[in-house]
Amino acid sequence: MARDFYEVLGVPRTADRDEIQRAYRSLARKYHPDINKDPSAEERFKEINEAFSVLSDPEQRARYDRFGEDFRKVPEDWEERVGAGAGAGGGFRWATGGGPRVRYGTTGFGEEGVDFEDLFGSFFGAGRMRVQGADQEAELPLTVEEAYRGGRRTVTLAGPSGQRRYEVDVPAGVTDGQRIRLAGQGGRGSGDAPAGDLYLRVRIQPHPVFRLEGRDVHVQLPITPWEAALGATVPVPTPSGATAKVTVPAGSSSGRRLRLRGEGMPGPRGTGGDLYAELRIMVPPRLGDRERALFEELAAVSSFDPRRTR
């Protein structure tokens, strides 16, 4: 005996359409043969598709709830078309699929009887079901620079049937977690139904210099003590590969953030992010004569003397 369709999807008989669809999507992703390498996954996937195709159709579900596993043997207009001719004296009996076309001439449909393959139509077996393929998802790792530039990339994904290659257009300024849709590249559909979609979820890899928050870029900017004290214009790296310039105000301290508008990750219609340079005052491990003299001059003209303790 076939498993109960509600049991297959793991939903109660009172489940509404949304519950059924959520259960189907979750199970289809789990057991699709392109994702699940277990030998039994393909049969399980077919079972899930069959259950969903019936329970997601209000008319088929109502017939399944009434007749159980024999619901496909009962045409929708059974009572209307057969009527009294299906009585015990009419010679009617159920037709079964998979064999030759069967004609019966004693059911009151005329001299040539009824063609039961036409009468039952798509109810002969599950092979004619049209169920769209399941959507699939994979990760697309990118460096900060790759995400900044975007462009066309060749992506290779491994599956049970071997490796598959895709040409992907990555939008410039794509953000971590954003999905790129490849229409029709997901799971195969049943019968002649269309395939699902493949979604590539972007994962931007950690970077030794840049830290991203949405489209804003953060970078630590090392400066010398005299640049912090006197002010200076210093170079700042950007994800584009170019170098920007930032003015460090005199008297700056470590931790101060300087904002460079529009130097972050690009966005659609010009709505890009900003770059934030966080100052880090770094003392050189060795001081030359010029630097030493500069420190002594600063100490002489300033009330602050780093050599003095309280």
Residue frames as qw, qx, qy, qz and C-alpha x, y, z in Angstrom:
[[0.000, 0.888, 0.460, 0.000, 0.00, 0.00, 0.00],
 [0.378, 0.569, -0.031, 0.729, 1.30, 3.45, -0.94],
 [0.313, -0.257, -0.487, 0.774, 2.21, 5.80, 1.88],
 [0.020, 0.855, 0.499, -0.141, -0.35, 8.38, 2.87],
 [0.418, 0.643, 0.104, 0.634, 0.37, 11.67, 1.07],
 [0.331, -0.889, 0.040, -0.314, -0.04, 13.68, 4.27],
 [0.832, -0.480, 0.181, 0.211, 2.48, 11.41, 5.96],
 [0.752, 0.331, 0.149, 0.551, 4.89, 11.82, 3.03],
 [0.192, 0.717, -0.001, 0.670, 4.92, 15.62, 3.44],
 [0.419, -0.145, -0.609, 0.658, 4.77, 15.44, 7.22],
 [0.220, -0.170, 0.053, -0.959, 1.66, 17.63, 7.53],
 [0.326, 0.240, 0.783, -0.472, -1.68, 17.04, 9.27],
 [0.222, 0.461, 0.786, 0.347, -4.81, 16.41, 7.22],
 [0.005, -0.894, -0.400, 0.202, -6.02, 19.86, 8.27],
 [0.439, -0.341, 0.223, 0.801, -2.96, 21.58, 6.75],
 [0.397, 0.825, 0.174, -0.362, -3.71, 24.59, 4.55],
 [0.758, 0.623, 0.032, 0.192, -2.13, 25.29, 1.16],
 [0.094, 0.878, -0.401, 0.244, 0.71, 27.38, 2.59],
 [0.640, -0.506, 0.565, -0.122, 1.69, 24.67, 5.08],
 [0.909, 0.224, 0.341, 0.080, 1.73, 22.09, 2.29],
 [0.564, 0.785, -0.109, 0.233, 3.86, 24.28, 0.05],
 [0.184, -0.822, 0.497, -0.209, 6.37, 25.05, 2.82],
 [0.791, -0.281, 0.541, -0.047, 6.69, 21.36, 3.65],
 [0.854, 0.462, 0.200, 0.135, 7.18, 20.48, -0.02],
 [0.341, 0.873, -0.271, 0.220, 9.90, 23.10, -0.59],
 [0.408, -0.697, 0.566, -0.169, 11.81, 21.98, 2.47],
 [0.837, -0.083, 0.541, 0.003, 11.68, 18.29, 1.57],
 [0.756, 0.640, 0.093, 0.102, 12.37, 18.87, -2.12],
 [0.138, 0.873, -0.438, 0.165, 15.58, 20.74, -1.30],
 [0.550, -0.528, 0.630, -0.149, 16.64, 17.97, 1.04],
 [0.755, 0.017, 0.655, 0.019, 15.98, 14.98, -1.22],
 [0.610, 0.738, -0.126, -0.262, 16.57, 16.35, -4.72],
 [0.953, 0.023, 0.150, 0.263, 18.93, 13.85, -6.42],
 [0.506, 0.694, -0.129, 0.495, 21.21, 16.66, -7.58],
 [0.197, -0.747, 0.371, -0.514, 21.84, 17.54, -3.94],
 [0.735, -0.389, 0.476, -0.288, 21.30, 14.35, -1.95],
 [0.318, 0.493, -0.785, -0.200, 23.71, 11.54, -2.88],
 [0.506, -0.079, 0.793, -0.330, 21.81, 8.85, -1.00],
 [0.012, -0.016, -0.878, -0.477, 20.67, 6.12, -3.48],
 [0.006, 0.548, 0.831, -0.094, 17.13, 6.29, -2.08],
 [0.005, -0.449, -0.157, 0.879, 16.86, 10.07, -2.48],
 [0.173, 0.055, -0.561, -0.808, 15.50, 9.94, -6.04],
 [0.303, -0.395, -0.844, -0.199, 12.59, 7.66, -5.10],
 [0.214, -0.553, -0.551, 0.588, 11.88, 9.77, -2.05],
 [0.013, 0.304, -0.142, -0.942, 11.91, 12.89, -4.24],
 [0.252, -0.165, -0.719, -0.626, 9.40, 11.34, -6.66],
 [0.309, -0.501, -0.794, 0.151, 7.18, 10.40, -3.72],
 [0.143, -0.496, -0.297, 0.803, 7.32, 13.98, -2.40],
 [0.111, 0.137, -0.402, -0.898, 6.47, 15.42, -5.83],
 [0.286, -0.321, -0.823, -0.371, 3.51, 13.08, -6.22],
 [0.267, -0.558, -0.673, 0.406, 2.15, 13.96, -2.78],
 [0.071, -0.432, -0.080, 0.896, 2.51, 17.67, -3.43],
 [0.131, -0.027, -0.589, -0.797, 0.90, 17.55, -6.88],
 [0.324, -0.470, -0.797, -0.199, -2.21, 16.00, -5.34],
 [0.341, -0.615, -0.550, 0.452, -2.50, 17.89, -2.07],
 [0.138, -0.329, 0.043, 0.933, -1.80, 21.27, -3.67],
 [0.228, -0.160, -0.589, -0.759, -4.73, 20.83, -6.07],
 [0.444, -0.067, 0.450, -0.772, -8.04, 21.45, -4.23],
 [0.823, 0.138, -0.174, -0.523, -10.07, 19.10, -6.48],
 [0.684, 0.243, -0.683, 0.079, -7.57, 16.26, -6.40],
 [0.041, 0.240, -0.734, 0.634, -7.10, 16.67, -2.66],
 [0.630, -0.048, 0.263, -0.729, -10.86, 16.47, -2.08],
 [0.870, 0.180, -0.348, -0.299, -11.04, 13.26, -4.16],
 [0.482, 0.305, -0.748, 0.338, -8.01, 11.83, -2.34],
 [0.243, -0.215, 0.602, -0.730, -9.58, 12.60, 1.05],
 [0.766, 0.044, 0.124, -0.630, -12.75, 10.77, -0.07],
 [0.941, 0.232, -0.170, -0.181, -11.43, 7.77, -1.98],
 [0.702, -0.539, 0.425, 0.189, -7.91, 7.33, -0.62],
 [0.321, -0.420, 0.674, 0.515, -5.32, 5.64, -2.84],
 [0.415, 0.382, 0.782, 0.266, -8.01, 4.72, -5.41],
 [0.167, 0.745, 0.228, -0.605, -8.82, 8.38, -6.12],
 [0.039, 0.455, -0.556, -0.695, -7.17, 8.28, -9.54],
 [0.109, 0.167, 0.943, 0.267, -9.51, 5.52, -10.70],
 [0.125, 0.708, 0.644, -0.261, -12.52, 7.76, -10.19],
 [0.271, 0.383, 0.322, 0.823, -13.08, 10.35, -12.98],
 [0.039, 0.083, 0.301, -0.949, -14.33, 13.75, -11.89],
 [0.555, 0.071, -0.113, -0.821, -17.64, 13.33, -13.74],
 [0.060, 0.044, -0.997, 0.007, -18.08, 9.70, -12.77],
 [0.255, 0.395, 0.746, -0.471, -21.56, 10.08, -11.33],
 [0.400, 0.586, 0.004, -0.704, -22.72, 12.32, -14.17],
 [0.375, 0.457, -0.644, -0.485, -21.40, 10.22, -17.05],
 [0.165, 0.059, -0.984, -0.019, -21.98, 6.71, -15.79],
 [0.564, -0.164, 0.064, -0.807, -25.14, 7.21, -13.77],
 [0.837, -0.081, 0.364, -0.400, -27.46, 4.23, -13.58],
 [0.816, 0.456, -0.337, -0.110, -25.57, 2.46, -16.34],
 [0.227, 0.533, -0.747, 0.325, -22.87, 1.57, -13.83],
 [0.746, -0.325, 0.311, -0.490, -25.17, -0.59, -11.81],
 [0.570, -0.275, 0.774, 0.002, -24.68, -4.26, -11.23],
 [0.738, 0.422, 0.526, -0.002, -26.45, -5.10, -14.49],
 [0.361, 0.901, -0.111, -0.214, -24.45, -2.66, -16.55],
 [0.927, 0.196, -0.001, 0.319, -21.29, -4.68, -16.68],
 [0.164, 0.891, -0.267, 0.330, -19.06, -1.81, -15.49],
 [0.840, -0.410, -0.094, 0.343, -15.78, -2.51, -13.75],
 [0.212, -0.887, 0.221, 0.345, -12.76, -0.34, -12.95],
 [0.770, 0.581, -0.123, 0.233, -10.18, 0.11, -15.68],
 [0.660, -0.619, 0.160, 0.395, -6.50, 0.04, -14.73],
 [0.276, 0.897, -0.278, -0.203, -3.69, 1.99, -16.31],
 [0.308, -0.576, 0.726, 0.214, -0.56, 0.73, -17.97],
 [0.541, 0.132, 0.816, 0.155, -2.29, -1.78, -20.29],
 [0.148, 0.252, 0.629, 0.720, -4.06, -1.51, -23.65],
 [0.346, -0.036, 0.025, -0.937, -7.04, 0.75, -24.28],
 [0.070, 0.234, 0.957, -0.154, -10.13, -1.01, -22.94],
 [0.373, -0.092, -0.248, -0.889, -13.63, -0.54, -24.33],
 [0.163, 0.246, 0.895, -0.333, -16.85, -1.67, -22.71],
 [0.173, -0.177, -0.549, -0.798, -20.15, -1.71, -24.60],
 [0.396, -0.506, -0.756, -0.124, -22.74, -2.25, -21.90],
 [0.282, -0.334, -0.457, 0.775, -22.59, 0.94, -19.88],
 [0.152, 0.811, 0.523, -0.212, -25.22, 2.90, -21.74],
 [0.120, -0.673, 0.213, 0.698, -22.88, 5.11, -23.81],
 [0.575, 0.590, -0.275, -0.495, -23.96, 3.86, -27.21],
 [0.973, 0.200, -0.068, -0.095, -23.24, 0.92, -29.39],
 [0.668, 0.489, -0.422, 0.368, -19.46, 1.30, -29.34],
 [0.726, -0.519, -0.336, 0.301, -19.28, 1.83, -25.62],
 [0.191, -0.975, 0.115, -0.007, -16.79, 4.04, -23.79],
 [0.690, 0.424, -0.365, 0.459, -13.04, 4.48, -24.24],
 [0.643, -0.723, -0.219, 0.127, -11.91, 4.42, -20.62],
 [0.615, -0.091, -0.004, 0.783, -8.47, 5.86, -21.38],
 [0.048, 0.489, 0.224, 0.842, -10.24, 8.97, -22.65],
 [0.523, -0.707, -0.381, -0.284, -12.68, 8.87, -19.75],
 [0.723, -0.591, -0.158, 0.322, -10.02, 8.71, -17.07],
 [0.290, 0.912, -0.133, 0.256, -7.49, 10.93, -18.86],
 [0.262, 0.659, -0.553, 0.437, -4.56, 11.93, -16.72],
 [0.685, -0.502, 0.347, -0.398, -5.68, 9.75, -13.81],
 [0.985, 0.109, -0.119, 0.062, -3.87, 6.73, -15.27],
 [0.825, -0.059, -0.144, 0.543, -0.68, 6.64, -13.22],
 [0.324, -0.849, -0.053, 0.413, 1.67, 9.27, -11.88],
 [0.623, -0.016, 0.377, 0.685, 3.91, 9.45, -14.94],
 [0.237, 0.652, 0.419, 0.586, 1.92, 12.30, -16.42],
 [0.340, -0.841, -0.294, 0.301, 2.20, 14.63, -13.44],
 [0.418, 0.643, -0.031, 0.641, 3.67, 18.07, -14.12],
 [0.554, -0.786, -0.160, 0.221, 5.50, 19.34, -11.04],
 [0.294, 0.888, -0.247, 0.252, 7.95, 22.20, -11.34],
 [0.751, 0.122, -0.452, 0.466, 11.48, 21.43, -10.22],
 [0.539, -0.752, -0.254, 0.282, 12.67, 22.53, -6.81],
 [0.156, 0.931, -0.227, 0.240, 14.68, 25.71, -6.35],
 [0.869, -0.137, -0.203, 0.429, 18.28, 25.13, -5.29],
 [0.125, -0.976, 0.150, -0.097, 20.86, 27.27, -3.54],
 [0.850, 0.024, -0.134, 0.509, 24.65, 27.32, -3.45],
 [0.340, -0.841, 0.005, 0.421, 27.25, 29.71, -2.07],
 [0.618, 0.669, 0.034, 0.411, 29.34, 32.03, -4.23],
 [0.588, -0.603, -0.048, 0.538, 32.55, 33.12, -2.43],
 [0.429, 0.792, 0.085, 0.427, 33.94, 36.48, -3.55],
 [0.505, -0.149, -0.240, 0.815, 36.80, 38.69, -2.44],
 [0.002, 0.750, 0.296, -0.592, 36.04, 42.29, -1.56],
 [0.023, -0.445, 0.447, 0.776, 37.66, 43.40, -4.81],
 [0.024, 0.176, 0.886, 0.428, 35.60, 40.93, -6.88],
 [0.003, 0.682, 0.700, -0.211, 32.41, 42.09, -5.20],
 [0.040, -0.674, -0.018, 0.738, 33.37, 45.71, -5.88],
 [0.030, 0.325, -0.600, -0.730, 34.06, 45.20, -9.58],
 [0.753, 0.337, 0.378, -0.421, 31.38, 42.63, -10.39],
 [0.291, 0.537, -0.645, -0.459, 31.47, 41.23, -13.90],
 [0.899, 0.129, -0.266, -0.323, 31.11, 37.85, -15.54],
 [0.280, -0.511, 0.795, -0.171, 32.39, 34.80, -13.70],
 [0.696, 0.091, -0.666, -0.255, 32.50, 31.08, -14.44],
 [0.528, -0.406, 0.549, -0.505, 31.17, 29.07, -11.52],
 [0.547, 0.135, -0.813, -0.147, 31.65, 25.31, -11.19],
 [0.629, -0.334, 0.400, -0.578, 29.37, 23.36, -8.84],
 [0.143, 0.189, -0.971, -0.037, 29.73, 19.68, -7.99],
 [0.739, -0.059, 0.149, -0.654, 26.71, 17.37, -7.97],
 [0.769, -0.096, 0.624, -0.097, 25.90, 13.63, -8.03],
 [0.796, 0.534, 0.276, 0.072, 25.96, 13.66, -11.84],
 [0.680, 0.177, 0.096, 0.705, 29.31, 15.45, -11.99],
 [0.219, -0.431, -0.104, 0.869, 30.41, 19.05, -12.19],
 [0.302, 0.777, 0.510, 0.209, 28.29, 21.75, -13.81],
 [0.363, -0.118, 0.050, 0.923, 29.59, 25.07, -15.08],
 [0.101, 0.858, 0.503, -0.041, 27.61, 28.30, -15.12],
 [0.330, 0.307, 0.067, 0.890, 28.33, 31.74, -16.53],
 [0.278, -0.740, -0.547, 0.274, 27.22, 34.25, -13.88],
 [0.182, 0.650, 0.056, 0.736, 26.83, 38.01, -14.17],
 [0.477, -0.469, -0.507, 0.544, 27.83, 39.40, -10.76],
 [0.036, 0.933, 0.229, 0.274, 26.46, 42.93, -10.16],
 [0.399, 0.402, -0.347, 0.747, 29.08, 45.51, -9.19],
 [0.212, -0.382, 0.388, -0.811, 28.88, 46.22, -5.46],
 [0.738, -0.287, -0.550, -0.267, 27.09, 43.00, -4.56],
 [0.335, -0.605, 0.470, -0.548, 26.74, 42.63, -0.79],
 [0.065, 0.167, -0.961, 0.212, 27.26, 39.67, 1.53],
 [0.328, 0.277, 0.793, -0.432, 24.16, 37.46, 1.66],
 [0.501, 0.481, -0.105, -0.712, 22.70, 38.83, -1.57],
 [0.685, 0.129, 0.715, 0.057, 21.31, 36.17, -3.92],
 [0.218, 0.439, -0.518, -0.701, 21.90, 35.94, -7.67],
 [0.759, 0.241, 0.495, -0.348, 19.17, 34.07, -9.56],
 [0.038, 0.279, -0.799, -0.531, 19.90, 31.71, -12.44],
 [0.712, 0.185, 0.172, -0.655, 16.48, 31.02, -13.92],
 [0.909, 0.270, -0.156, -0.277, 15.76, 27.42, -14.90],
 [0.453, 0.519, -0.694, 0.210, 19.08, 26.08, -13.55],
 [0.484, -0.390, 0.593, -0.512, 17.63, 24.41, -10.45],
 [0.459, -0.039, 0.880, -0.114, 16.13, 20.96, -9.95],
 [0.134, -0.037, -0.778, -0.613, 14.59, 19.12, -12.86],
 [0.594, 0.019, 0.187, -0.782, 10.81, 19.13, -13.16],
 [0.500, 0.095, 0.857, -0.084, 8.61, 16.06, -13.44],
 [0.560, 0.618, 0.548, 0.058, 7.39, 15.21, -16.91],
 [0.447, 0.517, 0.232, 0.693, 7.59, 18.28, -19.13],
 [0.304, -0.922, -0.227, 0.074, 7.31, 20.71, -16.21],
 [0.339, 0.817, -0.275, 0.377, 9.95, 23.49, -16.07],
 [0.675, -0.028, -0.496, 0.546, 13.03, 23.24, -13.91],
 [0.391, -0.852, -0.264, 0.230, 13.40, 25.29, -10.74],
 [0.244, 0.906, -0.198, 0.283, 15.82, 28.16, -10.26],
 [0.777, -0.101, -0.302, 0.544, 19.34, 28.14, -8.87],
 [0.176, -0.966, 0.005, -0.190, 20.20, 30.86, -6.36],
 [0.689, 0.194, -0.343, 0.608, 23.82, 31.74, -5.65],
 [0.429, -0.888, -0.168, 0.016, 24.17, 33.34, -2.23],
 [0.426, 0.708, -0.314, 0.468, 27.14, 35.70, -2.10],
 [0.752, -0.608, -0.093, 0.236, 29.66, 35.16, 0.70],
 [0.304, 0.862, -0.275, 0.297, 32.32, 37.87, 0.83],
 [0.846, -0.078, -0.365, 0.381, 35.54, 36.48, 2.24],
 [0.471, -0.819, -0.046, 0.325, 37.44, 38.13, 5.14],
 [0.550, 0.724, -0.064, 0.413, 39.99, 40.68, 3.96],
 [0.670, -0.204, -0.299, 0.649, 43.25, 41.70, 5.62],
 [0.187, 0.059, -0.024, 0.980, 42.59, 45.42, 5.03],
 [0.357, -0.223, -0.224, -0.879, 38.90, 46.08, 4.42],
 [0.076, 0.275, 0.883, -0.374, 35.87, 45.39, 6.60],
 [0.189, -0.293, -0.528, -0.775, 32.39, 45.73, 5.10],
 [0.175, 0.375, 0.695, -0.587, 29.17, 46.91, 6.72],
 [0.521, 0.716, 0.391, -0.251, 26.60, 46.79, 3.97],
 [0.641, 0.671, 0.111, 0.357, 28.05, 49.01, 1.24],
 [0.156, -0.940, 0.277, -0.124, 30.27, 50.98, 3.64],
 [0.836, 0.232, -0.346, 0.357, 33.94, 50.05, 3.77],
 [0.484, -0.859, 0.164, -0.036, 36.06, 50.40, 6.92],
 [0.792, 0.352, -0.278, 0.415, 39.85, 50.48, 6.91],
 [0.590, -0.729, -0.029, 0.347, 42.44, 51.13, 9.61],
 [0.486, 0.797, -0.076, 0.351, 44.83, 53.90, 8.59],
 [0.730, -0.413, -0.129, 0.529, 48.25, 53.92, 10.29],
 [0.231, 0.895, -0.043, 0.380, 49.81, 57.36, 10.70],
 [0.574, 0.127, -0.449, 0.673, 52.89, 58.62, 12.48],
 [0.326, -0.647, -0.481, 0.493, 52.70, 60.65, 15.70],
 [0.159, -0.350, 0.099, 0.918, 53.89, 63.81, 13.93],
 [0.120, -0.261, -0.656, -0.698, 51.23, 63.39, 11.22],
 [0.339, -0.640, -0.689, 0.015, 48.62, 63.15, 13.98],
 [0.347, -0.592, -0.280, 0.672, 50.04, 66.16, 15.81],
 [0.103, -0.392, 0.229, 0.885, 50.69, 68.47, 12.87],
 [0.652, 0.574, 0.263, -0.421, 48.14, 67.21, 10.37],
 [0.182, -0.356, 0.750, 0.528, 48.90, 65.72, 6.98],
 [0.767, 0.355, -0.117, -0.522, 47.46, 64.40, 3.74],
 [0.342, -0.335, 0.877, 0.047, 47.95, 60.63, 3.57],
 [0.460, 0.136, -0.688, -0.545, 47.01, 57.90, 1.03],
 [0.628, -0.041, 0.599, -0.495, 44.15, 55.48, 1.75],
 [0.026, -0.044, 0.924, 0.379, 43.62, 52.15, -0.08],
 [0.627, 0.184, 0.142, -0.743, 40.17, 51.51, -1.64],
 [0.735, 0.096, 0.667, -0.078, 38.47, 48.32, -2.89],
 [0.654, 0.736, 0.035, -0.169, 38.71, 49.62, -6.45],
 [0.853, 0.073, 0.091, 0.509, 42.49, 49.25, -6.30],
 [0.269, 0.722, -0.013, 0.637, 43.03, 52.99, -6.63],
 [0.464, -0.262, -0.476, 0.700, 44.45, 55.11, -3.83],
 [0.105, -0.882, -0.329, -0.321, 42.44, 57.97, -2.38],
 [0.329, 0.285, -0.370, 0.821, 43.77, 60.89, -0.33],
 [0.455, -0.753, -0.471, -0.066, 42.51, 61.92, 3.09],
 [0.119, 0.651, -0.287, 0.693, 43.38, 64.97, 5.16],
 [0.618, -0.390, -0.592, 0.340, 44.28, 64.20, 8.76],
 [0.157, -0.912, -0.057, -0.375, 43.43, 67.23, 10.94],
 [0.284, 0.463, -0.588, 0.599, 46.14, 68.46, 13.30],
 [0.331, -0.298, 0.586, -0.676, 45.79, 67.11, 16.81],
 [0.822, -0.036, -0.356, -0.443, 44.07, 63.86, 15.79],
 [0.448, -0.416, 0.737, -0.288, 44.05, 60.88, 18.10],
 [0.082, 0.065, -0.975, -0.196, 43.87, 57.13, 17.51],
 [0.164, 0.429, 0.852, -0.251, 40.33, 55.95, 16.85],
 [0.279, 0.565, 0.060, -0.774, 39.21, 59.06, 15.00],
 [0.569, 0.357, 0.708, 0.221, 37.25, 58.19, 11.86],
 [0.090, 0.475, -0.268, -0.833, 37.57, 60.13, 8.63],
 [0.634, 0.457, 0.597, -0.184, 34.84, 59.73, 6.03],
 [0.052, -0.279, 0.587, 0.758, 35.42, 59.59, 2.29],
 [0.625, 0.403, 0.340, -0.576, 32.04, 59.92, 0.56],
 [0.770, 0.536, -0.100, -0.330, 31.32, 57.58, -2.32],
 [0.234, 0.605, -0.761, -0.021, 34.53, 55.56, -1.91],
 [0.588, -0.150, 0.734, -0.305, 32.69, 52.50, -0.55],
 [0.369, 0.150, 0.883, 0.249, 31.03, 49.70, -2.49],
 [0.221, 0.018, -0.382, -0.897, 29.06, 50.83, -5.57],
 [0.349, 0.330, 0.772, -0.415, 25.29, 50.48, -5.57],
 [0.306, 0.534, 0.700, 0.363, 22.42, 50.57, -8.04],
 [0.095, 0.875, 0.333, 0.339, 21.63, 53.96, -9.56],
 [0.285, 0.620, -0.270, 0.679, 24.65, 55.57, -7.92],
 [0.618, -0.690, 0.059, -0.373, 23.64, 54.79, -4.32],
 [0.717, 0.245, -0.554, 0.344, 27.09, 53.65, -3.25],
 [0.684, -0.651, -0.264, 0.198, 28.54, 53.46, 0.22],
 [0.004, 0.938, -0.291, 0.189, 31.28, 55.47, 1.93],
 [0.771, 0.149, -0.466, 0.408, 34.77, 54.61, 3.08],
 [0.485, -0.854, 0.067, -0.177, 35.69, 55.19, 6.73],
 [0.627, 0.397, -0.488, 0.460, 39.38, 55.47, 7.63],
 [0.673, -0.731, -0.103, -0.042, 40.04, 54.88, 11.32],
 [0.239, 0.801, -0.459, 0.301, 43.27, 56.44, 12.49],
 [0.912, -0.355, -0.088, 0.186, 45.88, 54.33, 14.25],
 [0.028, 0.917, -0.385, 0.094, 48.93, 56.23, 15.53],
 [0.972, 0.001, -0.069, 0.226, 51.97, 54.03, 15.06],
 [0.269, -0.871, 0.382, 0.154, 55.37, 54.81, 16.57],
 [0.705, 0.547, -0.451, 0.014, 58.23, 53.70, 14.31],
 [0.919, -0.312, -0.141, 0.197, 60.42, 51.01, 15.92],
 [0.625, -0.209, 0.029, 0.751, 63.48, 53.17, 15.25],
 [0.113, 0.957, 0.191, -0.190, 63.68, 56.94, 15.05],
 [0.648, 0.408, 0.056, 0.640, 66.01, 58.73, 12.69],
 [0.337, -0.159, -0.217, 0.902, 67.70, 61.97, 13.57],
 [0.169, -0.271, -0.293, -0.901, 64.95, 63.99, 11.88],
 [0.579, -0.508, -0.556, -0.313, 62.13, 62.21, 13.74],
 [0.593, -0.381, -0.485, 0.518, 63.96, 62.45, 17.06],
 [0.185, -0.012, -0.063, 0.981, 64.52, 66.17, 16.61],
 [0.343, -0.384, -0.422, -0.746, 60.84, 66.61, 15.72],
 [0.628, -0.511, -0.586, 0.033, 59.75, 64.83, 18.89],
 [0.480, -0.289, -0.337, 0.757, 62.00, 66.99, 21.02],
 [0.008, -0.154, -0.153, -0.976, 60.66, 70.14, 19.33],
 [0.493, -0.480, -0.535, -0.490, 57.09, 69.05, 19.98],
 [0.625, -0.465, -0.539, 0.321, 57.88, 68.37, 23.61],
 [0.348, -0.107, -0.177, 0.914, 59.47, 71.79, 23.97],
 [0.184, -0.153, -0.188, -0.953, 56.49, 73.71, 22.59],
 [0.608, -0.376, -0.549, -0.433, 53.79, 71.55, 24.15],
 [0.474, -0.532, 0.423, -0.560, 52.56, 71.26, 27.69],
 [0.977, -0.083, 0.086, -0.175, 52.45, 67.54, 27.16],
 [0.117, 0.660, -0.742, 0.012, 55.66, 65.69, 27.82],
 [0.910, -0.027, -0.344, -0.229, 55.44, 61.91, 27.33],
 [0.572, 0.249, -0.642, 0.445, 58.54, 61.45, 29.53],
 [0.172, -0.324, 0.465, -0.806, 56.88, 63.02, 32.51],
 [0.427, -0.329, -0.840, -0.060, 54.88, 60.83, 34.88],
 [0.410, -0.615, -0.012, -0.673, 52.29, 61.82, 37.41]]
